[in-house]
Amino acid sequence: MAKKYRVDLDKLMQIYAANYLLFCRMFPTDMEVGERLTLRPAQGQKPLFMGQLECKCCEQTRYTSVFSIRQQYCASIAGLNEPEMVVRLFHDASLAEVCSSQQISKLKPRYDYPNHQMYQQDEKQQVNQFLYDWLHYCLAHRVAVDA
């Protein structure tokens, strides 16, 4: 019998903490609600992605901020969705968590498998790891932010 999946809270919290640090290095966290920033390759760099990446401030409170991050392709590609996620930053705890991604409006810590949506058991951890990888990639390749 297969062993039941258990959420690795230590690893998940490490990803949240790393995402917060990377996000704060890349974007100003004191943006006004509705304000948008566009990402582009730095001067002299080759384009690293097709289209543009956009970060929009959706909510600001004393202890949290909510941002929408979206990649828009230059041309539509059949069967390929544009990556999109909503990230909540907890400033008092220095954590950043992906709240929703693509078609998943509220990520659960764990999913039974198999399921009708075919989500992985550790879908939440994978989506947060994707945010970490994406932010790390943008910083490593000197992606610039335009207001």
Helices and strands as residue ranges (DSSP letters): H 9-26, E 36-41, E 52-60, E 64-72, E 84-90, E 95-101, H 123-140, E 143-146
